[in-house]
């Protein structure tokens, strides 16, 4: 079992990944903050379900994902898709990064979530399957479809390059 200080340290280490995932699902700063707060509370309350410290990141991201999906269902509101400002999520380096991040944000769920977890948070297919409560095959299919969608979305932006 992990102690209170180690838990706080692990939360701090994974805070960016947690926020990025929450925001990719709820598409709103206030809701993402609410998801993080509730997820941390639930994680601490259920700390005894953590099998090993090594699996903390997939474990906490699964809690964040489930909490975000639950919030959307509970509110049953339509989340408008809008551009992420450069100060949010991933730092922007150039026009290519802006176009790519914008294209990723325009993907529908579950494609957006698997892309964020795989490319921005460097989780393995197995870890993503654990976080999203699906199979590795389903995650691979979602990644493949997401890549095709991104290719189509970005084709127009980069056809002259």
NUTIMI-659451 format. One record per residue: residue number from 1; residue in three letters; x, y, z of N, C-alpha, C in turn. Coordinates in steps of 0.001 Angstrom, whole numbers, plus 500000, padded with zeros to 6 digits. Atoms other than C-alpha are relative to their C-alpha. Layout:
N
R    nr   rest      nc1      nc2      nc3     cac1     cac2     cac3      cc1      cc2      cc3
R   NUM    ALA        X        Y        Z        X        Y        Z        X        Y        Z
...
***
This chain:
161
R    nr   rest      nc1      nc2      nc3     cac1     cac2     cac3      cc1      cc2      cc3
R     1    UNK   500846   498806   500000   500000   500000   500000   500885   501249   500000
R     2    UNK   499281   498748   500167   501102   503519   499216   499569   500976   501118
R     3    UNK   500345   499064   498922   501286   506180   501936   499553   501351   499430
R     4    UNK   500558   498707   500393   499810   509704   501863   501001   500855   499225
R     5    UNK   498983   499188   500678   503068   511447   500875   500319   499464   498613
R     6    UNK   499712   500615   501296   503803   508980   498081   498827   500216   499039
R     7    UNK   501193   499750   500815   500214   509369   496832   500036   501420   499439
R     8    UNK   499931   498599   500430   500598   513166   496703   501090   500203   498947
R     9    UNK   498889   499907   500959   503917   512812   494887   499590   499428   498644
R    10    UNK   500447   500640   501245   502396   510457   492294   498946   500853   499292
R    11    UNK   501012   499116   500589   499456   512815   491764   500694   501171   499309
R    12    UNK   499256   498874   500573   501878   515698   491164   500718   499584   498715
R    13    UNK   499302   500505   501185   503902   513590   488700   499055   499817   498813
R    14    UNK   500947   500335   501064   500785   512683   486722   498937   501067   499762
R    15    UNK   501005   498953   500077   498863   515938   487034   499729   500458   498562
R    16    UNK   500164   499537   501379   499476   517055   483435   499249   498961   499157
R    17    UNK   500668   501068   500747   498431   513696   481999   498529   499897   500417
R    18    UNK   501368   500072   499492   495343   513671   484209   499158   501142   499428
R    19    UNK   500736   498846   500525   494314   517175   483139   499770   499850   498495
R    20    UNK   500099   500147   501452   495018   516470   479475   498895   499009   499627
R    21    UNK   501039   500994   500263   492812   513377   479544   498626   500550   500357
R    22    UNK   501289   499449   499578   490027   515089   481484   499508   501047   499005
R    23    UNK   500381   498949   500942   490056   518083   479140   499624   499418   498647
R    24    UNK   500317   500589   501308   490060   515860   476048   498612   499371   499996
R    25    UNK   501331   500593   499915   486844   514254   477282   498925   501072   500204
R    26    UNK   501062   499045   499655   484910   517186   478784   500060   501313   499217
R    27    UNK   499830   498832   500867   486305   520019   476569   499707   501324   500691
R    28    UNK   500324   498799   499249   485995   522630   479296   500899   500050   501228
R    29    UNK   499076   499858   498870   488462   523959   481891   499340   499742   501348
R    30    UNK   500676   500146   498707   485962   524150   484734   499610   498549   500261
R    31    UNK   500383   501404   499836   484645   520637   484136   501233   499107   500175
R    32    UNK   498769   500787   499861   488188   519276   483732   500538   500122   501425
R    33    UNK   499552   499799   498620   489110   520796   487099   499116   499215   500970
R    34    UNK   500922   500762   499160   486003   519250   488652   500295   498495   499901
R    35    UNK   499666   501412   500208   486901   515871   487131   501272   499641   500769
R    36    UNK   498755   500265   499279   490450   516113   488535   499769   499927   501503
R    37    UNK   500263   499959   498566   489226   517022   491986   499274   498732   500463
R    38    UNK   500775   501197   499648   486681   514208   492084   500835   498731   499825
R    39    UNK   499158   501176   500260   489177   511720   490608   501037   499797   501098
R    40    UNK   499001   500102   498926   491829   512492   493217   499342   499519   501282
R    41    UNK   500742   500442   498819   489245   512108   495969   499688   498502   499917
R    42    UNK   500354   501413   500177   488049   508757   494557   501240   499108   500074
R    43    UNK   498770   500795   499979   491607   507532   494061   500497   499822   501427
R    44    UNK   499525   500091   498610   492582   508336   497637   499086   499102   500827
R    45    UNK   500986   500806   499271   489395   506775   498972   500148   498510   499675
R    46    UNK   499887   501393   500457   490049   503589   496962   501448   499572   499794
R    47    UNK   498573   500279   500124   493818   503472   497387   500325   498524   500191
R    48    UNK   499763   501419   499751   493566   499884   498584   499798   499137   498750
R    49    UNK   500189   500770   501232   492545   498799   495046   501210   500084   499066
R    50    UNK   498784   499878   500803   495914   499898   493623   500870   498779   500260
R    51    UNK   499251   501249   499840   497817   496669   492979   501488   500227   500230
R    52    UNK   498584   499696   499810   501297   498156   492683   500261   501454   499624
R    53    UNK   499646   498605   500279   502943   501569   492588   500350   500174   498527
R    54    UNK   499627   499937   501417   504208   500760   489066   498784   500258   499112
R    55    UNK   501204   499831   500825   500633   500700   487772   499182   501224   500414
R    56    UNK   500732   498827   499528   499688   504041   489368   499445   500834   498849
R    57    UNK   500443   499122   501086   499518   506043   486122   498787   499435   499258
R    58    UNK   501209   500515   500653   497116   503716   484252   498794   499950   500950
R    59    UNK   501072   500082   499003   495107   503274   487461   499338   501360   500189
R    60    UNK   500568   498668   499767   494667   507008   488077   499348   500541   498731
R    61    UNK   500595   499532   501248   493998   507738   484385   498672   499305   499714
R    62    UNK   501281   500692   500158   491268   505117   484361   498941   500671   500876
R    63    UNK   500926   499299   499110   489662   506852   487336   499599   501343   499388
R    64    UNK   500282   498709   500636   489958   510215   485543   499057   499808   498811
R    65    UNK   500835   500263   501176   488470   508793   482335   498571   499665   500412
R    66    UNK   501333   500401   499553   485569   507137   484135   499246   501167   500631
R    67    UNK   500630   498841   499362   484878   510278   486171   499552   501014   498952
R    68    UNK   500347   499055   501066   484904   512455   483043   498784   499516   499208
R    69    UNK   501137   500562   500734   482545   510141   481173   498737   500082   500858
R    70    UNK   501132   499914   499074   480286   510021   484227   499460   501427   500078
R    71    UNK   500424   498604   499954   480213   513840   484387   499211   500366   498751
R    72    UNK   500701   499711   501251   479190   514060   480741   498617   499360   500011
R    73    UNK   501296   500687   499937   476440   511490   481238   499073   500680   500999
R    74    UNK   500800   499371   498950   475266   513161   484440   499434   501329   499527
R    75    UNK   500448   498689   500464   475078   516601   482905   499162   499897   498735
R    76    UNK   500675   500234   501290   473788   515187   479597   499882   501282   499178
R    77    UNK   499969   498784   500800   474838   518353   477893   500907   499786   498801
R    78    UNK   499154   500068   501184   476377   518829   474469   501230   500852   500273
R    79    UNK   498756   499288   499797   480005   519806   474730   500429   500573   498655
R    80    UNK   499596   499422   501277   480867   522279   471971   501485   499764   499742
R    81    UNK   498598   500186   500372   484061   521559   470095   500549   501369   499613
R    82    UNK   499362   498732   500311   486304   524605   470065   501506   499815   500094
R    83    UNK   498542   500127   500014   489984   525209   469587   500577   500139   501394
R    84    UNK   499280   499901   498750   492326   524692   472474   501004   501118   499852
R    85    UNK   499037   498913   500053   494323   527792   473233   501402   499445   500232
R    86    UNK   498620   500467   499899   498077   527467   473071   500445   499800   501433
R    87    UNK   499586   500124   498609   498370   527882   476830   499447   498752   500669
R    88    UNK   500597   501196   499436   496246   524795   477448   500679   498768   499424
R    89    UNK   499548   501305   500460   497264   521154   477146   501485   499997   499624
R    90    UNK   498628   500211   500443   500429   520764   475024   500605   501300   499482
R    91    UNK   499365   498784   500512   502908   523585   474353   500116   499961   498479
R    92    UNK   499981   499924   501453   502778   524742   470743   501339   500529   499539
R    93    UNK   498691   499604   500499   505994   525009   468782   499903   500754   498686
R    94    UNK   500099   499378   501313   504874   525985   465276   498615   499758   499423
R    95    UNK   501301   500165   500650   502002   526001   462780   499596   498539   499864
R    96    UNK   500288   501417   500108   502285   522246   462332   499403   499479   501305
R    97    UNK   500514   500422   498700   501753   521695   466060   498602   500529   500238
R    98    UNK   501326   499414   499837   498781   524056   466054   498985   499223   499169
R    99    UNK   500915   500728   500889   497186   522289   463085   499754   498584   500517
R   100    UNK   500148   501359   499497   497838   518853   464558   499138   499967   501257
R   101    UNK   500778   499988   498750   496489   519716   468017   498540   500343   499720
R   102    UNK   501361   499633   500370   493435   521349   466468   499274   498805   499366
R   103    UNK   500591   501185   500630   492821   518244   464343   499686   498932   501039
R   104    UNK   500232   500986   498936   493181   515983   467389   498776   500407   500823
R   105    UNK   501131   499523   499196   490730   518141   469353   498670   499881   499258
R   106    UNK   501241   500110   500764   488205   517891   466511   499515   498551   499867
R   107    UNK   500425   501399   500051   488132   514080   466702   498907   499749   501025
R   108    UNK   501047   500390   499062   485110   512507   468337   500558   498945   500950
R   109    UNK   499624   501068   499075   485335   510181   471312   499661   498673   499347
R   110    UNK   498857   500223   499124   486820   507569   471716   501340   500295   499335
R   111    UNK   498769   499809   500763   489339   508503   469022   500914   501059   500624
R   112    UNK   499208   498933   499387   490441   511724   470712   500729   499489   501240
R   113    UNK   499402   500509   498763   491062   509958   474015   501179   499082   499722
R   114    UNK   498896   500934   500262   493200   507157   472552   501203   500708   499390
R   115    UNK   498889   499249   500587   495275   509629   470509   500733   500790   501080
R   116    UNK   499377   499227   498920   495891   511860   473537   500821   499084   500901
R   117    UNK   499281   500910   499103   496865   508899   475709   501213   499372   499324
R   118    UNK   498909   500697   500693   499054   507232   473075   501132   500959   499605
R   119    UNK   498974   499114   500533   500861   510187   471508   500449   501097   500962
R   120    UNK   499634   498894   499108   500784   512886   474174   500413   499518   501384
R   121    UNK   499680   500519   498663   500966   510764   477347   500859   498740   499958
R   122    UNK   499103   501145   500202   503040   507885   475903   499567   498732   500732
R   123    UNK   500484   501245   499416   500831   505125   477283   500021   498915   498931
R   124    UNK   500019   501125   500938   501049   501688   475700   498554   499651   499663
R   125    UNK   501334   500440   500400   498090   500104   473925   499330   499252   501159
R   126    UNK   500542   500736   498860   497636   497783   476903   499553   500918   501128
R   127    UNK   500367   499049   498949   497614   500678   479360   498765   500804   499595
R   128    UNK   501175   499268   500475   495111   502582   477214   498758   499124   500114
R   129    UNK   501126   500924   499863   492882   499509   477121   499538   499927   501453
R   130    UNK   500328   500029   498574   493048   499396   480911   499300   501290   500424
R   131    UNK   500572   498702   499636   492277   503123   481248   498580   500151   499463
R   132    UNK   501298   499801   500653   489350   503073   478801   499056   498816   500171
R   133    UNK   500816   501187   499738   488048   499687   479951   499560   499320   498700
R   134    UNK   500263   500687   501263   488298   498151   476483   501126   499007   499745
R   135    UNK   498964   500987   500324   490444   495554   474747   501136   500663   499221
R   136    UNK   498853   499492   500757   493877   496068   473193   499666   500053   498506
R   137    UNK   500390   500018   501414   492408   495132   469797   499128   501210   499681
R   138    UNK   500868   498836   500211   489725   497823   470148   500819   501282   499986
R   139    UNK   499141   498813   499952   492376   500409   471080   500802   500117   498705
R   140    UNK   499238   499973   501253   494499   499447   468047   499114   500441   498835
R   141    UNK   500931   499596   501060   491438   499794   465790   499669   501488   500102
R   142    UNK   500319   498586   499802   490571   503164   467311   501179   500880   499598
R   143    UNK   498814   499246   500406   494156   504384   466844   500135   500030   498483
R   144    UNK   499902   500081   501453   494161   503201   463241   498967   500914   499332
R   145    UNK   501047   499142   500554   490852   504922   462494   500296   501472   500267
R   146    UNK   499663   498608   499652   491994   508068   464300   501099   500518   499079
R   147    UNK   498919   499587   500909   495175   508176   462188   499443   500321   498614
R   148    UNK   500616   499751   501310   493084   507913   459006   499222   501306   500014
R   149    UNK   500763   498754   499881   490796   510694   460216   500934   501208   500029
R   150    UNK   499030   498903   499913   493783   512885   461091   500669   500240   498653
R   151    UNK   499390   499873   501324   495380   512177   457726   499077   500797   499079
R   152    UNK   500968   499289   500836   492187   513357   456001   499856   501463   500430
R   153    UNK   500140   498633   499492   491830   516412   458251   501210   500869   499652
R   154    UNK   498768   499248   500208   495449   517442   457727   500481   500025   498555
R   155    UNK   499599   500093   501403   495732   516544   454043   499943   501366   499314
R   156    UNK   500181   498684   500629   494430   519949   452949   501049   500990   500503
R   157    UNK   499035   499062   499423   496760   521850   455312   501417   499800   499462
R   158    UNK   498630   500315   500350   499897   520096   454090   500205   499487   498582
R   159    UNK   499862   500531   501375   499259   519277   450434   501073   500713   499198
R   160    UNK   498986   499237   500742   501679   521985   449243   501410   499799   500576
R   161    UNK   498682   500150   499367   504529   520928   451544   500680   498738   499563
***
